[in-house]
Amino acid sequence: MASIGILFFSGPHQSQAPETVVELSNAALDKGHEVQIFCYMDAVNAVLENQKKIEGIFDVEGGFREIVDKGALIRLCSLCLLVRGTAKNCMKCKESKGKIKRAGTPDMEKILKETDKFLVVC
């Protein structure tokens, strides 16, 4: 099957971009494709724990947990986490069994080289 890379920029609840990333990833994973996501800039905040769930608003945390459980690999820009002060609040890397990791821009290049298609979601 094909592999898909996604460079993701938007933070949670700023736009429908997190929902788009989750829905695209779910569709690809359900068809047996591999998915790798690099969260850059405010997108690192989409993978924070303990986000408040509000009826009628997309559950960003739950959506990202779902795609990780299905096998998506998520890389979080370490510098982006550091400058936002959110590194301690991101989904636990240990619990994800290596599917969520802190990373740098060389990892984004690796995803670009490893995947058949590369999308940018702003």
C-alpha positions as CSV (number, residue, x, y, z in Angstrom):
1,M,0.0,0.0,0.0
2,A,1.0,3.6,-0.3
3,S,2.4,5.8,2.4
4,I,1.2,9.4,3.1
5,G,3.1,12.2,4.8
6,I,1.4,15.2,6.2
7,L,3.0,18.5,7.3
8,F,0.5,20.0,9.7
9,F,0.7,23.6,10.8
10,S,-2.6,24.7,12.5
11,G,-3.3,24.5,16.2
12,P,-6.5,23.1,17.7
13,H,-9.7,25.0,17.4
14,Q,-8.3,27.7,15.0
15,S,-9.8,26.1,11.9
16,Q,-11.0,22.8,10.6
17,A,-7.4,21.8,9.8
18,P,-7.0,19.3,12.7
19,E,-10.2,17.6,11.8
20,T,-9.1,17.4,8.2
21,V,-5.8,15.8,9.2
22,V,-7.6,13.3,11.4
23,E,-10.2,12.5,8.7
24,L,-7.6,12.1,5.9
25,S,-5.5,9.9,8.2
26,N,-8.4,7.8,9.2
27,A,-9.5,7.2,5.6
28,A,-5.9,6.3,4.5
29,L,-5.3,4.0,7.5
30,D,-8.7,2.3,7.0
31,K,-7.5,1.5,3.4
32,G,-4.3,0.0,4.7
33,H,-2.0,3.0,3.9
34,E,0.8,4.2,6.2
35,V,0.5,7.7,7.6
36,Q,3.2,9.9,9.0
37,I,2.4,13.4,10.4
38,F,4.9,16.1,11.3
39,C,3.3,18.7,13.6
40,Y,5.0,22.0,13.2
41,M,4.3,25.5,14.7
42,D,0.9,25.6,16.5
43,A,0.0,22.1,15.4
44,V,2.1,20.7,18.3
45,N,-0.8,21.9,20.5
46,A,-3.2,19.6,18.7
47,V,-1.5,16.7,20.5
48,L,-2.0,18.0,24.0
49,E,-3.5,15.9,26.7
50,N,-6.6,16.9,28.8
51,Q,-8.2,19.1,26.2
52,K,-11.7,20.0,27.2
53,K,-14.4,18.1,25.3
54,I,-17.4,20.2,24.3
55,E,-20.5,18.8,22.6
56,G,-20.7,19.9,19.0
57,I,-17.0,20.8,18.8
58,F,-14.5,18.3,17.2
59,D,-12.5,16.4,19.8
60,V,-9.0,17.1,18.6
61,E,-7.2,15.0,21.3
62,G,-9.6,12.1,20.7
63,G,-9.1,12.2,17.0
64,F,-5.3,12.1,17.2
65,R,-5.5,9.3,19.8
66,E,-7.6,7.4,17.3
67,I,-5.2,7.7,14.4
68,V,-2.3,6.8,16.6
69,D,-4.1,3.7,17.8
70,K,-4.6,2.8,14.2
71,G,-0.9,3.1,13.5
72,A,-0.2,6.7,12.4
73,L,3.2,8.0,13.3
74,I,3.3,11.5,14.7
75,R,6.4,13.6,15.0
76,L,6.2,16.8,17.1
77,C,8.7,19.6,16.5
78,S,10.7,19.8,19.7
79,L,11.5,23.5,19.3
80,C,7.9,24.3,18.7
81,L,6.9,22.6,22.0
82,L,9.7,24.3,23.8
83,V,8.8,27.9,22.8
84,R,5.1,27.3,23.5
85,G,5.8,25.8,26.9
86,T,3.7,22.8,26.1
87,A,6.2,19.9,26.0
88,K,5.1,18.5,29.4
89,N,1.4,18.5,28.2
90,C,1.8,16.6,24.9
91,M,0.4,13.1,24.7
92,K,2.7,10.7,26.4
93,C,5.3,9.3,24.1
94,K,5.8,6.2,26.1
95,E,2.1,5.3,26.0
96,S,2.1,5.6,22.2
97,K,4.8,2.9,21.9
98,G,6.9,5.1,19.8
99,K,4.2,6.4,17.5
100,I,4.4,9.9,19.0
101,K,7.9,11.3,19.2
102,R,9.6,14.7,19.6
103,A,11.5,15.5,16.4
104,G,13.3,18.1,14.4
105,T,13.2,19.4,10.8
106,P,15.5,16.6,9.7
107,D,12.7,14.2,10.6
108,M,10.4,16.1,8.4
109,E,12.8,15.6,5.5
110,K,12.9,11.9,6.3
111,I,9.1,11.7,6.2
112,L,9.2,13.5,2.8
113,K,11.6,11.0,1.4
114,E,9.9,7.9,2.9
115,T,6.3,8.6,1.7
116,D,4.7,8.3,-1.7
117,K,2.6,11.4,-1.3
118,F,3.2,14.5,0.9
119,L,0.4,16.9,1.9
120,V,0.6,20.3,3.6
121,V,-2.4,21.2,5.9
122,C,-2.4,24.7,7.2
